[in-house]
Amino acid sequence: MRGVFIAAGVALAVSILLTPYLIRFFSRQGFGQEIRAEGPQSHQAKRGTPTMGGVAILLAIWLGYVPRTC
C-alpha cells in the first residue's frame, strides 16, 4: 500500500512540475485549439490554446508507476 502512495505522490509532483513546460513546448510546436469561424466570437479568444494536457497527465502517471514495478 505504501508503494501506491509513493507512486501517486511522484505522479502528482511530476504532473505539477512538468505541465507548464509541456504547455510552452506544445505552444511553440503549434499544437493548439482550432476555432471555427462560424462559432461564437467569444470562442475566438481560445484560439491557440494547447490541447495536449492529457499527455502530461499520462506521462506523470507512467513515471510514477514504472519505477515501482522494476
C-alpha atoms as an extended CHARMM CRD file, in Angstrom:
* protein
*
        70  EXT
         1         1  MET       CA              0.0000000000        0.0000000000        0.0000000000  PROA      1               0.0000000000
         2         2  ARG       CA              2.8850000000        2.3300000000        0.7340000000  PROA      2               0.0000000000
         3         3  GLY       CA              4.1490000000        1.8810000000       -2.8310000000  PROA      3               0.0000000000
         4         4  VAL       CA              0.8350000000        3.0920000000       -4.2220000000  PROA      4               0.0000000000
         5         5  PHE       CA              1.0580000000        6.3040000000       -2.1880000000  PROA      5               0.0000000000
         6         6  ILE       CA              4.6530000000        6.8610000000       -3.2880000000  PROA      6               0.0000000000
         7         7  ALA       CA              3.7290000000        6.3130000000       -6.9440000000  PROA      7               0.0000000000
         8         8  ALA       CA              0.7490000000        8.6760000000       -6.6060000000  PROA      8               0.0000000000
         9         9  GLY       CA              2.9410000000       11.3080000000       -4.9610000000  PROA      9               0.0000000000
        10        10  VAL       CA              5.5580000000       11.0350000000       -7.6940000000  PROA      10              0.0000000000
        11        11  ALA       CA              2.8640000000       11.2660000000      -10.3800000000  PROA      11              0.0000000000
        12        12  LEU       CA              1.3440000000       14.3360000000       -8.7130000000  PROA      12              0.0000000000
        13        13  ALA       CA              4.7060000000       16.0810000000       -8.3660000000  PROA      13              0.0000000000
        14        14  VAL       CA              5.7200000000       15.2910000000      -11.9420000000  PROA      14              0.0000000000
        15        15  SER       CA              2.3960000000       16.4940000000      -13.3450000000  PROA      15              0.0000000000
        16        16  ILE       CA              2.5490000000       19.7560000000      -11.3890000000  PROA      16              0.0000000000
        17        17  LEU       CA              6.1530000000       20.4220000000      -12.3880000000  PROA      17              0.0000000000
        18        18  LEU       CA              6.0390000000       19.1050000000      -15.9680000000  PROA      18              0.0000000000
        19        19  THR       CA              2.7530000000       20.5160000000      -17.2540000000  PROA      19              0.0000000000
        20        20  PRO       CA              3.8630000000       24.1880000000      -17.5900000000  PROA      20              0.0000000000
        21        21  TYR       CA              6.9060000000       23.1310000000      -19.6280000000  PROA      21              0.0000000000
        22        22  LEU       CA              4.8180000000       20.8940000000      -21.8850000000  PROA      22              0.0000000000
        23        23  ILE       CA              2.2840000000       23.6900000000      -22.4410000000  PROA      23              0.0000000000
        24        24  ARG       CA              5.0690000000       26.0230000000      -23.5990000000  PROA      24              0.0000000000
        25        25  PHE       CA              6.5830000000       23.2860000000      -25.7700000000  PROA      25              0.0000000000
        26        26  PHE       CA              3.2550000000       22.4370000000      -27.4150000000  PROA      26              0.0000000000
        27        27  SER       CA              2.5100000000       26.1360000000      -27.9890000000  PROA      27              0.0000000000
        28        28  ARG       CA              5.8550000000       26.5970000000      -29.7820000000  PROA      28              0.0000000000
        29        29  GLN       CA              5.2130000000       23.4810000000      -31.8740000000  PROA      29              0.0000000000
        30        30  GLY       CA              1.8170000000       24.7910000000      -32.9740000000  PROA      30              0.0000000000
        31        31  PHE       CA             -0.3860000000       22.2480000000      -31.1930000000  PROA      31              0.0000000000
        32        32  GLY       CA             -3.3290000000       24.4720000000      -30.4100000000  PROA      32              0.0000000000
        33        33  GLN       CA             -7.0750000000       24.6290000000      -30.4300000000  PROA      33              0.0000000000
        34        34  GLU       CA             -8.5870000000       25.4440000000      -33.8050000000  PROA      34              0.0000000000
        35        35  ILE       CA            -11.7350000000       27.5510000000      -33.6490000000  PROA      35              0.0000000000
        36        36  ARG       CA            -14.2470000000       27.5430000000      -36.4860000000  PROA      36              0.0000000000
        37        37  ALA       CA            -15.0280000000       30.9470000000      -37.9650000000  PROA      37              0.0000000000
        38        38  GLU       CA            -18.7980000000       30.4080000000      -37.7470000000  PROA      38              0.0000000000
        39        39  GLY       CA            -18.6730000000       29.8630000000      -33.9640000000  PROA      39              0.0000000000
        40        40  PRO       CA            -19.3990000000       32.4850000000      -31.3100000000  PROA      40              0.0000000000
        41        41  GLN       CA            -16.9960000000       35.4320000000      -31.1970000000  PROA      41              0.0000000000
        42        42  SER       CA            -16.2900000000       34.7460000000      -27.5130000000  PROA      42              0.0000000000
        43        43  HSD       CA            -14.6350000000       31.4670000000      -28.5330000000  PROA      43              0.0000000000
        44        44  GLN       CA            -12.1010000000       33.2280000000      -30.7500000000  PROA      44              0.0000000000
        45        45  ALA       CA            -10.0370000000       34.0680000000      -27.6540000000  PROA      45              0.0000000000
        46        46  LYS       CA             -9.4330000000       30.3320000000      -27.1960000000  PROA      46              0.0000000000
        47        47  ARG       CA             -7.5440000000       30.0640000000      -30.4850000000  PROA      47              0.0000000000
        48        48  GLY       CA             -4.0990000000       28.5190000000      -29.9750000000  PROA      48              0.0000000000
        49        49  THR       CA             -4.7960000000       27.0800000000      -26.5180000000  PROA      49              0.0000000000
        50        50  PRO       CA             -2.7290000000       23.8660000000      -26.1470000000  PROA      50              0.0000000000
        51        51  THR       CA             -4.9530000000       20.7950000000      -26.1570000000  PROA      51              0.0000000000
        52        52  MET       CA             -2.4520000000       18.0900000000      -25.2390000000  PROA      52              0.0000000000
        53        53  GLY       CA             -2.7800000000       18.2570000000      -21.4260000000  PROA      53              0.0000000000
        54        54  GLY       CA             -3.6480000000       14.5720000000      -21.2540000000  PROA      54              0.0000000000
        55        55  VAL       CA             -0.1310000000       13.7720000000      -22.4280000000  PROA      55              0.0000000000
        56        56  ALA       CA              1.3210000000       15.4260000000      -19.3110000000  PROA      56              0.0000000000
        57        57  ILE       CA             -1.0470000000       13.5180000000      -17.0380000000  PROA      57              0.0000000000
        58        58  LEU       CA             -0.3700000000       10.1510000000      -18.6810000000  PROA      58              0.0000000000
        59        59  LEU       CA              3.3800000000       10.7630000000      -18.6430000000  PROA      59              0.0000000000
        60        60  ALA       CA              3.2400000000       11.6410000000      -14.9380000000  PROA      60              0.0000000000
        61        61  ILE       CA              1.2590000000        8.5010000000      -14.1250000000  PROA      61              0.0000000000
        62        62  TRP       CA              3.6810000000        6.3920000000      -16.1310000000  PROA      62              0.0000000000
        63        63  LEU       CA              6.7100000000        7.9630000000      -14.4120000000  PROA      63              0.0000000000
        64        64  GLY       CA              5.1240000000        7.3150000000      -11.0200000000  PROA      64              0.0000000000
        65        65  TYR       CA              4.2570000000        3.7240000000      -11.8200000000  PROA      65              0.0000000000
        66        66  VAL       CA              7.2380000000        2.3650000000      -13.7820000000  PROA      66              0.0000000000
        67        67  PRO       CA              9.9840000000        2.7300000000      -11.1380000000  PROA      67              0.0000000000
        68        68  ARG       CA              7.7820000000        0.8480000000       -8.6140000000  PROA      68              0.0000000000
        69        69  THR       CA              7.3980000000       -2.1500000000      -10.9380000000  PROA      69              0.0000000000
        70        70  CYS       CA             11.0820000000       -2.6040000000      -11.7810000000  PROA      70              0.0000000000
